[in-house]
Structures are given as C-alpha cells and as structure tokens.
Amino acid sequence: MRVAQVRDVAALAGVSPATVSNALNHPAKVSPTTLARIQAAIDELGYIRNDAARQLRAGTNRAIGMVVLDIANPFFTDVARGVEDVLLGERRPLIMGNSAQEPHRETNYLDLFEQQRMDGVLITPVADVLDRLRRLRDRGTSVVLVDRMTRAKEFSSVTIDDTMGGRIATEHLLEIGRRRIAFIGGPVNLSQIKDRLASARAAVEAHGSGELSFLETETMNADAGRAGAEQLLALPTTKRPDAIFAANDLVALGVLQALTLRGVRVPDDVAIVGYDDIDFASSAAIPLSSVRQPARTMGSTAATLLLGVIADPAASEVEHVTLKPELIVRRSTSG
C-alpha cells in the first residue's frame, strides 16, 4: 500500500499542499473549518507526518544521540532510563549506540550522529575524543559527558564520586577484618577504574595494615570475573585474598559464581563487594554487597543539562555535577 503524502491530504480536503503544511506547522494561520477538513482527510488516509525529513530539511534533528560503554551492563540501561524520563516529556527521541569499550565503534557512532545533525549527544567516552567532541559542538551539536569528565573540563558533565566509592568499599572490607584484598577490573585506562583503584589503595595505606593487589581485566563482565577468580584460586592458599573488590557488579557476580563452584565459602573464606548495585546484585544466590550509583538520577541530570545547552549554547555555563555513591551491605560480606 502506498504511503499517503501531503498532496494526497490536500486533494482529499480540497486545499493546497501549502495549506496542509500550515495546518501541521502553523495551525493558527488556518481557519477552524479548514483545519477540520484537513484533519478528517488525515484520519481517512492514515497520513503520518515525517518529522525526521522535515527537521533534516531545516538543518536540525530533535533526536538525542547517546553512546554508552556496554549496553549489556544494566547500569547503563538505568542511566538511559533516566535520560528517557526527561526526553519523553520534551517529545525527543533517544538514539542509543554501544561502543562496547571499542574506540572505532565509538567514532562510528559520533560520525553517524554528526551526519544526522542531532541536536545533542550524551557520551561516556572510551577513548580520547576531545577533539571530536569539539568538532561536534562547533557544528551545532551540543555535548554532555556522562560518568566522565574531560581533562579540559570544557563540556558539562555528570559523574559519580568514584574516589569516595572505592574508599567506602575498601574501608568496609577492612572493618570486617579482611587484610588481603584483591581489586579485579579494568581496563585501567578508564578513569573510573583509576579512581576506584587509587582510593582503595589509599584506604589500605591509611588503615596501616593489610595489602591490596590488582588484577586487571580487558573487559568488565561476568566472564572477566570468572577468569579473574580462577587466577586467584591458582595461588597458594596463604597468598589467596580473603576479600575481593570488583570494579562492577557483573565482574563481582562472575567472581561469586566461580568461587561457589569451587567450594569457596562466601563470605566466610572470601568476602566480595561489587560496584553499581544493579538489580541482579540483590537477587544473586548470595546477595551481593555493592557500591550503589544513582544511575537513573545520573541520566536525568545529564539530559536536563543537555537540553539547557541546546536551548542557549552561548549563554549556558559549563556545569560539572558529582553524585555521591552509597555502600549497600548484603550477605556477600556480612555473613
């Protein structure tokens, strides 16, 4: 079946295509009687206006692009839900891209968003894309960083205090008597990993006893957690950690599975703390202690900042919002 066009609506309503266009875009210019005839024709033909084409002809696109590190991680799903909470009220669509922590995928999505002339982009960068983001901004696309801040701090951003998050997780493990703590996660070039690891080390040093080892992983998923746990279990018994701080909950859940399958008691033999507090953390066979990030708030805050920049790029001040994490204690550390 052929899709109805403006000219079909105009013919059925007995008006010109220009009058139909005015009815759709400037209804105050059209008499109520004519509007009623045009609406009746639209209903009869099932006409659907092509806003995307209209916006591109005008040189704009109301859609917002978003690039996340790992769409399989429920943390980023929750961030996106927060973004949608704001954008739906503004009748703006959200176009998601998953970099999967791969720089070339990230670049491909930024190219696509630029070609589509999107009003704005939200991004959690995996690579140094500062020059690329500047080009987007200079060509009229506003940018806000999510869960990241550039060194130059020239783009508005919403981040979590990962230094605090790493500290409270490690202090909790020390407070329950653990002294051989292993941090599992990576890659270390991600600023979140650097901050969590550095503050974990600082907490151990400040405590005055204990040690922290670091096992870097290429990815942050359950497979990485399982592989990391197997490496630690291969150590002599006296060298094995009695606590594991995982870079995120997916890694922690992989660790939990591997330890359980090998007969290691959690938390009696090894205590585990994750990061993010995704829904699966509380529903695991042994509920997981985790550093909760306000993911949905992060998304809604970032979207609100972005809409402000879009509304008036020249007048908008660069803002950096830092949200606080919270330690949620469950059976994986409390026994």
C-alpha positions as CSV (number, residue, x, y, z in Angstrom):
1,M,0.0,0.0,0.0
2,R,1.3,3.4,-0.9
3,V,2.1,5.8,2.0
4,A,-0.1,8.9,2.0
5,Q,1.6,12.1,1.2
6,V,0.8,15.8,1.9
7,R,-0.5,16.2,-1.6
8,D,-3.0,13.3,-1.0
9,V,-4.3,15.0,2.1
10,A,-4.6,18.3,0.2
11,A,-6.5,16.7,-2.7
12,L,-9.0,15.0,-0.4
13,A,-9.5,18.1,1.7
14,G,-9.8,20.3,-1.3
15,V,-7.0,22.7,-0.3
16,S,-3.4,23.3,-1.5
17,P,-0.4,21.4,-0.1
18,A,0.8,24.7,1.4
19,T,-2.4,24.9,3.4
20,V,-1.9,21.4,4.7
21,S,1.7,22.4,5.7
22,N,0.4,25.4,7.6
23,A,-2.2,23.2,9.3
24,L,0.5,20.9,10.5
25,N,3.1,23.5,11.5
26,H,1.2,26.8,12.0
27,P,-2.4,25.9,12.7
28,A,-3.2,29.5,13.9
29,K,-2.9,30.6,10.2
30,V,-5.7,28.2,9.1
31,S,-9.4,28.6,9.8
32,P,-11.1,26.2,12.1
33,T,-13.4,24.9,9.3
34,T,-10.4,24.2,7.0
35,L,-8.5,22.6,9.9
36,A,-11.4,20.2,10.5
37,R,-11.5,19.2,6.8
38,I,-7.7,18.6,6.8
39,Q,-7.9,16.5,10.0
40,A,-10.7,14.4,8.5
41,A,-8.6,13.8,5.4
42,I,-5.6,12.8,7.6
43,D,-7.7,10.4,9.6
44,E,-9.2,8.8,6.4
45,L,-5.9,8.4,4.6
46,G,-3.9,7.4,7.7
47,Y,-1.3,10.1,7.0
48,I,1.7,10.2,9.3
49,R,3.9,13.3,9.1
50,N,7.6,12.7,8.5
51,D,9.2,14.9,11.2
52,A,12.6,13.4,10.6
53,A,12.6,14.5,7.0
54,R,11.2,18.0,7.9
55,Q,13.9,18.5,10.5
56,L,16.7,17.5,8.2
57,R,15.5,19.8,5.5
58,A,15.6,22.6,8.1
59,G,19.1,21.5,9.1
60,T,18.2,20.2,12.6
61,N,17.2,16.9,14.2
62,R,15.5,16.9,17.6
63,A,16.8,13.4,18.3
64,I,19.5,13.0,21.0
65,G,22.3,10.5,20.5
66,M,23.8,8.6,23.3
67,V,27.0,6.4,23.4
68,V,27.5,4.1,26.3
69,L,30.4,1.8,27.2
70,D,28.4,-1.5,27.5
71,I,24.7,-1.9,26.8
72,A,24.8,-5.3,28.3
73,N,25.6,-3.7,31.7
74,P,22.3,-2.9,33.5
75,F,23.9,0.2,35.0
76,F,23.9,1.9,31.6
77,T,20.4,0.7,31.0
78,D,19.3,2.5,34.1
79,V,21.2,5.6,33.0
80,A,19.4,5.5,29.7
81,R,16.1,5.2,31.5
82,G,16.9,8.4,33.4
83,V,17.6,10.1,30.1
84,E,14.3,9.0,28.7
85,D,12.5,10.2,31.7
86,V,13.4,13.8,30.6
87,L,13.4,13.4,26.9
88,L,9.9,11.9,26.6
89,G,8.5,15.0,28.2
90,E,10.1,17.0,25.5
91,R,9.0,14.7,22.7
92,R,12.6,14.0,21.8
93,P,13.7,10.5,20.6
94,L,16.8,8.9,22.0
95,I,19.2,7.0,19.7
96,M,21.4,4.6,21.5
97,G,24.9,3.5,20.5
98,N,27.0,0.9,22.2
99,S,30.8,1.4,22.0
100,A,31.5,-1.9,23.7
101,Q,34.7,-0.2,25.0
102,E,36.0,-0.2,21.4
103,P,37.3,3.2,20.1
104,H,36.4,2.5,16.5
105,R,32.8,1.8,17.4
106,E,32.7,5.0,19.4
107,T,34.0,7.0,16.4
108,N,31.5,5.4,14.1
109,Y,28.6,6.5,16.3
110,L,29.9,10.0,16.6
111,D,30.2,10.1,12.8
112,L,26.6,8.9,12.5
113,F,25.3,11.5,15.0
114,E,27.1,14.3,13.1
115,Q,25.7,13.1,9.8
116,Q,22.2,13.1,11.2
117,R,22.7,16.7,12.6
118,M,21.4,15.7,16.0
119,D,20.7,18.5,18.5
120,G,22.7,16.9,21.2
121,V,24.9,13.9,22.2
122,L,25.4,12.2,25.6
123,I,28.5,10.1,25.8
124,T,30.6,8.0,28.2
125,P,33.9,8.1,26.2
126,V,36.2,5.1,26.0
127,A,38.9,6.9,24.1
128,D,40.3,10.4,24.0
129,V,37.7,12.0,21.7
130,L,38.0,15.6,23.0
131,D,38.9,17.0,19.5
132,R,36.0,15.0,18.0
133,L,33.5,16.4,20.6
134,R,34.8,19.9,19.9
135,R,34.0,19.4,16.2
136,L,30.5,18.3,17.0
137,R,30.0,21.4,19.2
138,D,31.4,23.7,16.6
139,R,28.9,22.3,14.0
140,G,26.0,22.9,16.2
141,T,25.6,19.7,18.2
142,S,25.6,20.2,22.0
143,V,27.6,17.6,24.1
144,V,27.3,16.5,27.7
145,L,29.5,13.8,29.3
146,V,28.0,11.0,31.4
147,D,30.0,9.2,34.0
148,R,33.1,11.0,32.8
149,M,34.9,14.4,32.8
150,T,37.5,15.6,30.2
151,R,40.8,17.0,31.5
152,A,39.9,20.3,29.9
153,K,36.5,20.4,31.7
154,E,35.1,22.4,28.8
155,F,31.9,20.2,28.4
156,S,29.2,19.9,31.1
157,S,29.3,16.5,32.8
158,V,27.6,14.3,35.4
159,T,29.9,12.0,37.3
160,I,29.9,9.8,40.4
161,D,32.5,10.3,43.1
162,D,34.4,7.2,42.4
163,T,37.1,8.1,44.8
164,M,34.6,8.0,47.6
165,G,33.1,4.8,46.2
166,G,36.5,3.0,46.2
167,R,37.2,4.2,49.7
168,I,33.9,3.1,51.3
169,A,34.1,-0.3,49.7
170,T,37.7,-0.9,50.9
171,E,37.1,0.5,54.4
172,H,34.1,-1.8,54.8
173,L,36.3,-4.9,53.9
174,L,39.0,-3.7,56.4
175,E,36.4,-3.1,59.1
176,I,35.1,-6.7,58.9
177,G,38.7,-7.9,59.4
178,R,39.9,-8.6,55.9
179,R,43.5,-7.9,55.2
180,R,44.4,-9.5,51.8
181,I,42.2,-7.6,49.3
182,A,42.2,-8.1,45.6
183,F,40.8,-5.5,43.2
184,I,39.6,-7.1,40.0
185,G,38.6,-5.0,37.0
186,G,39.7,-2.9,34.1
187,P,41.0,-1.7,31.7
188,V,43.0,0.7,33.9
189,N,42.9,3.5,31.2
190,L,39.3,4.1,32.2
191,S,39.1,7.0,34.7
192,Q,36.5,5.2,36.9
193,I,38.9,2.3,37.3
194,K,41.8,4.5,38.1
195,D,39.9,6.4,40.8
196,R,38.4,3.3,42.4
197,L,41.7,1.6,42.5
198,A,43.7,4.6,43.7
199,S,41.2,5.2,46.6
200,A,41.2,1.5,47.5
201,R,45.0,1.6,47.8
202,A,44.9,4.8,49.8
203,A,42.3,3.3,52.2
204,V,44.6,0.3,52.9
205,E,47.6,2.5,53.5
206,A,45.6,4.7,55.8
207,H,44.4,1.7,57.8
208,G,48.0,0.7,58.5
209,S,47.6,-3.0,57.9
210,G,46.7,-5.2,55.1
211,E,47.6,-5.3,51.4
212,L,45.9,-4.6,48.1
213,S,46.6,-6.5,44.9
214,F,45.3,-5.6,41.4
215,L,44.2,-8.0,38.7
216,E,43.5,-6.0,35.6
217,T,40.9,-7.3,33.1
218,E,40.3,-6.2,29.5
219,T,36.6,-6.1,29.9
220,M,34.1,-5.7,32.8
221,N,31.7,-8.6,32.6
222,A,30.9,-11.8,34.3
223,D,33.4,-13.8,32.1
224,A,36.2,-11.5,33.3
225,G,35.1,-12.0,36.9
226,R,35.2,-15.8,36.5
227,A,38.6,-15.8,34.8
228,G,40.0,-13.5,37.5
229,A,38.7,-15.7,40.3
230,E,40.3,-18.7,38.7
231,Q,43.7,-16.9,38.6
232,L,43.4,-16.0,42.3
233,L,42.4,-19.6,43.2
234,A,45.5,-20.8,41.5
235,L,47.6,-19.0,44.1
236,P,49.0,-20.8,47.1
237,T,46.4,-20.9,49.9
238,T,48.5,-18.5,52.0
239,K,48.6,-16.0,49.2
240,R,44.9,-16.0,48.2
241,P,42.9,-12.9,49.0
242,D,40.3,-13.1,51.8
243,A,38.3,-10.3,50.1
244,I,37.6,-9.1,46.5
245,F,36.6,-5.7,45.5
246,A,35.2,-5.9,41.9
247,A,35.1,-3.0,39.5
248,N,31.5,-3.5,38.8
249,D,28.7,-5.9,39.7
250,L,29.0,-8.0,36.6
251,V,32.6,-8.8,37.5
252,A,31.6,-9.5,41.1
253,L,28.8,-11.9,40.0
254,G,31.3,-13.8,37.8
255,V,33.7,-14.0,40.8
256,L,30.8,-15.2,43.0
257,Q,29.9,-17.9,40.6
258,A,33.5,-19.2,40.2
259,L,34.1,-19.3,43.9
260,T,30.9,-21.0,44.7
261,L,31.5,-23.7,42.0
262,R,35.0,-24.3,43.5
263,G,33.6,-24.8,47.0
264,V,34.9,-21.5,48.4
265,R,32.6,-20.1,51.0
266,V,31.3,-16.5,50.6
267,P,31.8,-14.6,52.8
268,D,33.5,-17.0,55.3
269,D,36.5,-17.6,53.1
270,V,36.3,-14.7,50.7
271,A,34.1,-11.6,51.1
272,I,33.0,-9.8,47.9
273,V,32.0,-6.2,47.2
274,G,30.8,-5.1,43.8
275,Y,30.0,-1.7,42.2
276,D,26.8,-0.2,40.7
277,D,24.2,-2.1,42.7
278,I,22.4,-3.4,39.7
279,D,19.1,-5.3,40.2
280,F,20.9,-8.7,39.9
281,A,23.2,-7.8,42.9
282,S,20.4,-8.2,45.4
283,S,18.8,-11.3,43.7
284,A,22.0,-13.4,43.5
285,A,22.1,-16.7,45.3
286,I,24.3,-14.9,47.8
287,P,23.1,-11.3,47.7
288,L,26.0,-9.0,46.8
289,S,27.3,-6.1,48.8
290,S,27.8,-3.3,46.4
291,V,28.5,0.4,46.0
292,R,25.3,1.9,44.7
293,Q,25.5,4.5,42.0
294,P,22.4,6.7,41.4
295,A,22.3,5.7,37.7
296,R,18.8,6.9,36.8
297,T,19.5,10.2,38.5
298,M,22.7,10.5,36.6
299,G,20.8,10.0,33.3
300,S,18.1,12.5,34.1
301,T,20.6,15.1,35.3
302,A,22.7,14.7,32.2
303,A,19.6,15.0,29.9
304,T,18.5,18.2,31.7
305,L,22.0,19.7,31.4
306,L,22.0,18.9,27.7
307,L,18.6,20.4,27.0
308,G,19.8,23.6,28.7
309,V,22.9,23.8,26.4
310,I,20.7,23.1,23.3
311,A,18.3,25.9,24.3
312,D,21.0,28.5,24.5
313,P,24.6,27.3,23.8
314,A,26.1,30.8,24.1
315,A,24.5,31.6,27.5
316,S,24.9,28.2,29.1
317,E,27.6,27.8,31.7
318,V,29.7,24.7,31.8
319,E,28.4,22.6,34.8
320,H,30.0,19.6,36.5
321,V,27.7,17.6,38.7
322,T,29.1,15.0,41.0
323,L,26.8,12.5,42.6
324,K,27.6,10.5,45.8
325,P,27.6,6.7,45.9
326,E,26.3,4.6,48.8
327,L,27.5,1.3,50.2
328,I,24.8,-1.4,50.4
329,V,25.8,-4.2,52.7
330,R,24.4,-7.7,52.0
331,R,25.4,-11.3,52.7
332,S,28.5,-11.4,50.5
333,T,30.3,-9.5,53.2
334,S,28.1,-9.7,56.3
335,G,27.7,-13.5,56.7
